[in-house]
Amino acid sequence: GAAGGTGAGGAGGAGGSLKSSGAMSNSHGYHLGPQLGTHWRTILDCLDTLLVVMKANHVPVFLVRKFFTQIFCFINVQLFNALLLRRECCSFSNGEYIKTGLAELENWLIEAKDYTGSAWEELRYIRQAVQLLVIHQKPKKTLNEITLELCPVLSIQQLYRISTMYWDDKYGTETVSQEVLVAMKELMMKDQNTNMSNSFLLDDDSSIHFTIDDISGTALSQIDLNAVQVPEHLASNPAFHFLLMSIGSDIK
């Protein structure tokens, strides 16, 4: 919950159309270009810090992977919903900005792949929405190309929302053709007649469920307890001397 909140602040900022200048390299050594902006750099720094803390505290890899899956699910929901609710976010240039940030998140996940599992898949909604924003020659795209090739996970309601809100502040390009918009609208009417949900927002529930059996099945025994240092404020308290005994330390 606390880590999800950390991701929320950064994700909410990155979802906006504000862009900052400056360049830097993060702890993994790859260069972050000047177009990246401070919001994305803040997210990357938070991810780095969280991973370092978890490693230092010997959190089981299984739980670390679940943790980052939850964070990236939360980032996906926040960015995607902001895109569909705020027209200033639904522009070509902001699509490029988010695409650049997502590429850096992908690089981070590749570097930390042993601890992140399939977290990249949690960003599939925002990745495909951004693809629709930045793809060239939108008026030439057919409905099948959009729904089957470009954005297969997005619903018709979501595609229609993005297509009608899209604007290009950089090159003046147009959205999808009127024919495609009409076809989308007809499909939405059919969905309403069959009582299908017409909501275009993602559910803001990023919890990832797992069981006690999942935890017990992790390799907890691989942790060398002799390498774990008892915090000083606990080691000096007689009530916690059993911690020193449990890792083979001598109590004087």
C-alpha positions as CSV (number, residue, x, y, z in Angstrom):
1,G,0.0,0.0,0.0
2,A,2.7,2.5,0.9
3,A,4.8,1.6,-2.1
4,G,1.8,1.9,-4.3
5,G,1.3,5.4,-3.0
6,T,4.8,6.2,-4.0
7,G,4.2,5.0,-7.5
8,A,1.0,7.0,-7.6
9,G,2.6,10.3,-7.2
10,G,5.1,9.7,-9.9
11,A,2.6,8.1,-12.2
12,G,0.1,10.9,-11.8
13,G,2.7,13.4,-12.7
14,A,4.0,11.5,-15.7
15,G,0.5,11.2,-17.0
16,G,0.2,15.0,-17.4
17,S,1.4,16.9,-20.5
18,L,4.1,18.7,-18.6
19,K,7.6,18.1,-19.8
20,S,10.9,19.1,-18.1
21,S,14.4,19.5,-19.4
22,G,17.6,18.0,-18.1
23,A,19.5,14.8,-18.6
24,M,21.0,12.2,-16.2
25,S,22.0,8.5,-15.8
26,N,20.3,6.3,-13.3
27,S,22.0,3.7,-11.1
28,H,21.9,1.1,-13.9
29,G,24.1,3.3,-16.0
30,Y,21.9,3.9,-19.1
31,H,21.5,7.5,-20.2
32,L,18.2,9.3,-19.7
33,G,17.6,11.9,-22.4
34,P,16.6,15.5,-21.8
35,Q,13.1,14.8,-23.1
36,L,12.4,12.3,-20.2
37,G,11.5,14.9,-17.6
38,T,11.6,14.9,-13.9
39,H,8.5,12.9,-13.3
40,W,9.8,9.8,-15.0
41,R,13.2,10.1,-13.4
42,T,11.4,10.3,-10.0
43,I,9.6,7.0,-10.7
44,L,12.9,5.3,-11.8
45,D,14.6,6.5,-8.7
46,C,11.8,5.2,-6.5
47,L,12.0,1.8,-8.2
48,D,15.7,1.7,-7.7
49,T,15.4,2.6,-4.0
50,L,12.6,0.0,-3.4
51,L,14.6,-2.8,-5.0
52,V,17.8,-2.0,-3.0
53,V,15.8,-2.0,0.2
54,M,14.1,-5.3,-0.5
55,K,17.4,-6.9,-1.4
56,A,19.1,-5.6,1.7
57,N,16.3,-7.0,3.8
58,H,16.3,-10.4,2.1
59,V,12.6,-10.2,1.0
60,P,11.9,-13.4,-0.9
61,V,12.0,-13.0,-4.7
62,F,8.5,-14.2,-5.0
63,L,7.2,-11.4,-2.8
64,V,9.4,-8.8,-4.6
65,R,7.9,-9.9,-8.0
66,K,4.4,-9.6,-6.6
67,F,5.2,-6.2,-5.2
68,F,6.5,-4.8,-8.5
69,T,3.7,-6.4,-10.4
70,Q,1.3,-4.4,-8.1
71,I,3.2,-1.2,-8.6
72,F,3.2,-1.5,-12.4
73,C,-0.5,-2.4,-12.4
74,F,-1.1,0.8,-10.4
75,I,1.0,2.9,-12.8
76,N,-0.9,1.4,-15.7
77,V,-4.3,2.3,-14.2
78,Q,-3.3,5.9,-13.3
79,L,-1.7,6.7,-16.6
80,F,-4.4,5.1,-18.7
81,N,-7.3,6.7,-16.9
82,A,-5.7,10.1,-16.9
83,L,-5.3,9.8,-20.7
84,L,-8.9,9.1,-21.2
85,L,-10.2,11.7,-18.7
86,R,-8.0,14.7,-19.7
87,R,-8.0,15.9,-23.3
88,E,-4.6,17.7,-22.8
89,C,-3.1,14.3,-22.1
90,C,-4.6,12.8,-25.3
91,S,-2.2,14.5,-27.7
92,F,0.4,13.3,-30.1
93,S,3.3,15.0,-28.2
94,N,2.1,13.7,-24.9
95,G,1.9,10.2,-26.4
96,E,5.6,10.6,-27.4
97,Y,6.4,11.7,-23.9
98,I,4.8,8.8,-22.3
99,K,6.2,6.4,-24.9
100,T,9.7,7.6,-24.0
101,G,9.1,7.1,-20.3
102,L,7.6,3.6,-20.9
103,A,10.8,2.7,-22.8
104,E,12.9,3.7,-19.8
105,L,10.6,1.6,-17.5
106,E,11.1,-1.3,-19.9
107,N,14.9,-0.9,-19.7
108,W,14.7,-0.8,-15.9
109,L,12.6,-4.0,-15.9
110,I,15.1,-5.8,-18.2
111,E,17.9,-4.8,-15.8
112,A,15.9,-6.1,-12.8
113,K,14.2,-9.0,-14.5
114,D,15.1,-11.5,-11.8
115,Y,13.1,-9.5,-9.3
116,T,10.2,-8.1,-11.5
117,G,8.8,-11.2,-13.3
118,S,6.0,-10.3,-15.7
119,A,5.5,-6.7,-14.4
120,W,5.9,-5.3,-18.0
121,E,2.6,-7.0,-19.0
122,E,0.8,-4.9,-16.4
123,L,1.4,-1.8,-18.6
124,R,-0.3,-3.3,-21.7
125,Y,-3.2,-0.9,-21.6
126,I,-1.2,2.3,-21.5
127,R,1.3,0.9,-24.0
128,Q,-1.4,0.2,-26.6
129,A,-3.2,3.5,-25.9
130,V,0.1,5.3,-26.6
131,Q,0.6,3.3,-29.8
132,L,-2.7,4.7,-31.0
133,L,-1.7,8.2,-30.2
134,V,1.7,8.2,-31.9
135,I,1.0,6.0,-34.9
136,H,1.2,7.8,-38.2
137,Q,-1.6,8.0,-40.9
138,K,-4.4,7.2,-38.5
139,P,-7.1,8.0,-41.1
140,K,-5.8,5.1,-43.2
141,K,-6.2,2.6,-40.5
142,T,-9.2,0.2,-40.7
143,L,-11.2,-0.8,-37.7
144,N,-9.8,-4.4,-37.9
145,E,-6.2,-3.1,-38.0
146,I,-6.9,-1.0,-34.9
147,T,-8.8,-3.6,-32.9
148,L,-6.9,-6.8,-33.9
149,E,-3.3,-5.6,-34.5
150,L,-2.7,-2.2,-32.9
151,C,-4.8,-2.3,-29.7
152,P,-6.2,-5.8,-29.2
153,V,-6.7,-5.4,-25.4
154,L,-8.6,-2.1,-25.5
155,S,-12.4,-2.1,-25.7
156,I,-14.3,-0.3,-28.3
157,Q,-15.4,2.3,-25.7
158,Q,-11.8,3.0,-24.9
159,L,-10.7,3.2,-28.5
160,Y,-13.6,5.5,-29.4
161,R,-12.8,7.8,-26.4
162,I,-9.1,8.1,-27.4
163,S,-10.0,8.6,-31.1
164,T,-12.5,11.4,-30.4
165,M,-10.3,13.2,-27.9
166,Y,-7.1,12.9,-29.9
167,W,-5.4,16.2,-31.0
168,D,-2.0,16.8,-32.6
169,D,-0.3,19.9,-31.2
170,K,2.9,19.1,-33.1
171,Y,2.1,18.2,-36.7
172,G,-1.6,18.8,-37.0
173,T,-2.4,15.2,-38.0
174,E,-5.9,13.9,-37.8
175,T,-7.5,11.1,-35.9
176,V,-9.0,8.0,-37.4
177,S,-11.4,8.2,-40.3
178,Q,-15.1,9.1,-39.9
179,E,-15.9,5.7,-41.2
180,V,-14.0,4.0,-38.4
181,L,-15.6,6.3,-35.8
182,V,-19.1,5.5,-37.1
183,A,-18.3,1.7,-37.0
184,M,-17.0,2.1,-33.4
185,K,-20.2,3.9,-32.4
186,E,-22.4,1.2,-33.9
187,L,-20.5,-1.5,-32.0
188,M,-20.9,0.5,-28.8
189,M,-24.7,0.6,-29.4
190,K,-24.7,-3.2,-29.8
191,D,-22.8,-3.5,-26.5
192,Q,-25.3,-1.4,-24.7
193,N,-28.2,-3.5,-26.1
194,T,-26.5,-6.7,-24.8
195,N,-26.0,-5.1,-21.3
196,M,-22.2,-5.0,-21.7
197,S,-20.3,-2.4,-19.7
198,N,-19.9,0.9,-21.4
199,S,-17.2,2.2,-19.0
200,F,-13.9,3.2,-20.6
201,L,-12.0,3.5,-17.3
202,L,-9.9,0.8,-15.7
203,D,-10.7,-0.5,-12.3
204,D,-8.6,1.3,-9.7
205,D,-7.9,-2.0,-7.8
206,S,-4.2,-2.9,-8.3
207,S,-4.0,-5.6,-5.6
208,I,-2.3,-8.8,-6.6
209,H,-3.5,-11.8,-4.7
210,F,-1.4,-14.7,-3.4
211,T,-1.8,-17.4,-0.8
212,I,0.2,-18.6,2.2
213,D,1.1,-21.7,0.2
214,D,2.7,-19.5,-2.4
215,I,4.9,-17.9,0.2
216,S,5.7,-21.2,1.9
217,G,6.8,-22.5,-1.4
218,T,9.5,-19.9,-1.8
219,A,13.2,-20.6,-1.1
220,L,13.3,-18.9,2.3
221,S,15.9,-21.5,3.5
222,Q,18.4,-20.0,1.1
223,I,18.8,-16.9,3.3
224,D,22.0,-17.1,5.3
225,L,20.9,-15.9,8.7
226,N,24.5,-15.4,9.8
227,A,24.8,-12.6,7.2
228,V,21.7,-10.8,8.6
229,Q,22.7,-8.1,11.1
230,V,20.3,-7.4,14.0
231,P,19.4,-3.7,14.1
232,E,21.4,-2.0,16.9
233,H,18.3,-0.7,18.8
234,L,17.1,-4.3,19.0
235,A,20.5,-5.9,19.8
236,S,21.0,-3.6,22.8
237,N,17.5,-4.5,24.2
238,P,17.6,-7.5,26.5
239,A,14.1,-8.5,25.4
240,F,15.4,-9.1,21.9
241,H,18.6,-11.1,22.8
242,F,17.0,-14.2,21.3
243,L,17.5,-12.6,17.9
244,L,21.3,-12.7,18.5
245,M,21.1,-16.4,19.5
246,S,19.0,-17.3,16.5
247,I,21.8,-16.3,14.1
248,G,24.6,-17.9,16.1
249,S,26.0,-14.7,17.7
250,D,27.5,-14.8,21.2
251,I,25.7,-12.9,23.9
252,K,27.9,-11.4,26.5
